[in-house]
Amino acid sequence: MTFAPQASIDHAALRHNLQQVRQSAPRSRIWAVIKANAYGHGMPDVAHVLADADGFAVARLEEALRLRAFGSRKPILILEGVFTAEGLRQAMAADCQLALHQPEQLRLLETAAQGRPPGATLHRSSARVWLKVDTGMHRLGFRPAEVAGVAQRLRDCRGVSELQLMTHLANADDRADPLTHAQCEAFDRLPLHLFDALSIANSAGLMGFPCAVRDWVRPG
Ligand SMILES: *Cc1c(COP(=O)(O)O)cnc(C)c1O
């Protein structure tokens, strides 16, 4: 009888999963989604094991700051974005990328950008923003009709250096649900040329739906 430590089994499985993602989406970059303390596996540990990911996505600013405090220097995406000027300042100081899914968050960026001289950044680093559009999940995100206008306002914000577009799949676990294809089609009707990079797929999306595999994938 052997006593393989549970953690090392998890580590091997995690690395294997990441390899699977690479094979399924060889031309995409990978946000390893490690929100909720890496789904209970322990965020610093998992971040260490998944060092081959292109970046880490967490839900909240606090998680992003913790990850930086643990020494991670990879790109970090905050999936719910920030909600206060101080949160924005901290996120920028920690060089985090921000999802933006509601008008208050847009106004926050605009306010921070106001009065800055041309070419100046918002803070030490420039802001890389992921505009989140609701293509059918009906939970978070701007409506498709709002995307062009919001993109323009973000382009007008001094200090926003990269503008990217993402959506979240509602039910990609069910390969028979036509909603996922409908979401991809709704995404493709958006003015995609306004954006520097695109992202649709979560884990189930990238395994089951080639239409969802874009510049970045976001397996959890
Ligand atoms: C949680 C989450 C993911 C990862 O989803 P999985 O179904 O665990 O792969 C991807 N993107 C966003 C925006 C998320 O909130």
The ligand as an SDF file (V2000), in Angstrom:
LIG
                    3D

 15 15  0  0  0  0  0  0  0  0999 V2000
  -14.8890   31.0030  -13.8490 C   0  0  0  0  0  0  0  0  0  0  0  0
  -14.6420   31.6160  -15.1700 C   0  0  0  0  0  0  0  0  0  0  0  0
  -13.9650   30.9010  -16.1790 C   0  0  0  0  0  0  0  0  0  0  0  0
  -13.5540   29.4510  -16.0340 C   0  0  0  0  0  0  0  0  0  0  0  0
  -14.6750   28.6680  -16.1830 O   0  0  0  0  0  0  0  0  0  0  0  0
  -14.6150   27.0670  -16.1650 P   0  0  0  0  0  0  0  0  0  0  0  0
  -15.9890   26.6640  -16.5200 O   0  0  0  0  0  0  0  0  0  0  0  0
  -14.2030   26.6820  -14.7750 O   0  0  0  0  0  0  0  0  0  0  0  0
  -13.6020   26.6510  -17.1750 O   0  0  0  0  0  0  0  0  0  0  0  0
  -13.7160   31.5650  -17.3700 C   0  0  0  0  0  0  0  0  0  0  0  0
  -14.1030   32.8510  -17.5610 N   0  0  0  0  0  0  0  0  0  0  0  0
  -14.7610   33.5500  -16.6280 C   0  0  0  0  0  0  0  0  0  0  0  0
  -15.1810   34.9440  -16.9100 C   0  0  0  0  0  0  0  0  0  0  0  0
  -15.0460   32.9650  -15.3950 C   0  0  0  0  0  0  0  0  0  0  0  0
  -15.7250   33.6660  -14.4880 O   0  0  0  0  0  0  0  0  0  0  0  0
  1  2  1  0
  2  3  1  0
  2 14  2  0
  3  4  1  0
  3 10  2  0
  4  5  1  0
  5  6  1  0
  6  7  2  0
  6  8  1  0
  6  9  1  0
 10 11  1  0
 11 12  2  0
 12 13  1  0
 12 14  1  0
 14 15  1  0
M  END
$$$$
